[in-house]
Amino acid sequence: MDLQELERIRDQIQGFPPVHQHQIYAILCEGGAEVQETNQGILVNLGTISDALLIKIVEYAQYVKEQEATITKDEIAKDELRESYFGATQELA
């Protein structure tokens, strides 16, 4: 992968909530990647990771993106149904 693609992957991972960053860490560890733990987090040189492992990370990132889109879509549909059936002023828990 070229430098721009690696930077895109890095930026995407940095934007993930911690739960997804931990999953990326698990993928890296399973793949035998060399990681360094510091006070500020985990450091990984993406340039030294195999293409197969990078593909796994990209696939996981795509999965997260798709799940977030589905959740957003479902939340919008839920809000529309709530408004349609119960009116905009009623709050439901």
C-alpha positions in Angstrom: 0.0 0.0 0.0 1.2 3.5 -0.7 1.9 6.2 1.8 -1.4 8.0 1.3 -3.4 4.8 1.9 -1.4 4.1 5.1 -2.1 7.7 6.3 -5.8 7.2 5.5 -5.9 4.0 7.5 -4.0 5.7 10.4 -6.4 8.7 10.5 -9.4 6.4 10.4 -8.1 4.3 13.3 -7.3 7.4 15.3 -10.9 8.6 14.8 -12.3 5.4 16.2 -13.7 5.2 19.7 -11.5 3.2 22.1 -13.6 0.0 21.8 -12.7 -0.2 18.1 -9.1 0.8 18.6 -8.8 -2.1 21.1 -10.2 -4.4 18.4 -7.6 -3.1 15.9 -4.9 -3.8 18.6 -6.2 -7.4 18.9 -6.0 -7.8 15.1 -2.4 -6.5 15.2 -1.4 -8.8 18.0 -3.1 -11.9 16.3 -1.2 -11.0 13.1 2.1 -10.9 15.0 2.7 -7.2 14.3 5.3 -5.4 16.3 3.6 -2.8 18.6 5.1 -0.5 21.2 3.0 0.5 24.2 3.6 4.0 25.6 1.8 6.3 28.1 -0.1 7.8 25.2 -1.2 4.5 23.6 0.0 2.0 21.1 2.5 2.8 18.4 2.6 0.8 15.2 4.7 1.4 12.1 2.1 0.6 9.5 4.8 0.4 6.9 6.2 -2.8 8.5 2.9 -4.6 8.6 2.1 -7.3 6.0 -0.4 -6.5 3.3 -2.6 -9.4 4.6 -2.8 -7.8 8.0 -3.5 -4.4 6.6 -6.3 -5.9 4.6 -7.8 -7.3 7.8 -7.6 -3.9 9.4 -9.2 -2.2 6.4 -12.0 -4.9 6.4 -12.6 -4.2 10.1 -12.7 -0.5 9.5 -15.2 -1.0 6.7 -17.3 -3.2 8.9 -17.4 -0.5 11.6 -18.3 2.2 9.0 -21.2 0.0 7.7 -22.4 -0.7 11.2 -22.4 3.0 12.2 -24.3 3.8 9.0 -26.9 1.1 9.8 -27.3 2.3 13.4 -27.7 5.9 12.2 -30.3 4.8 9.6 -32.2 2.8 12.2 -32.1 5.6 14.8 -33.6 8.0 12.2 -36.3 5.5 11.3 -37.1 5.0 15.0 -37.4 8.7 15.6 -39.7 9.1 12.5 -41.9 6.3 13.8 -41.9 7.7 17.3 -43.0 11.1 15.9 -45.5 9.6 13.6 -47.2 7.4 16.3 -46.7 9.5 19.4 -46.3 13.0 18.3 -43.2 15.2 18.4 -43.7 16.4 21.9 -43.9 13.1 23.8 -40.7 11.7 25.1 -40.2 7.9 25.4 -37.6 6.2 27.4 
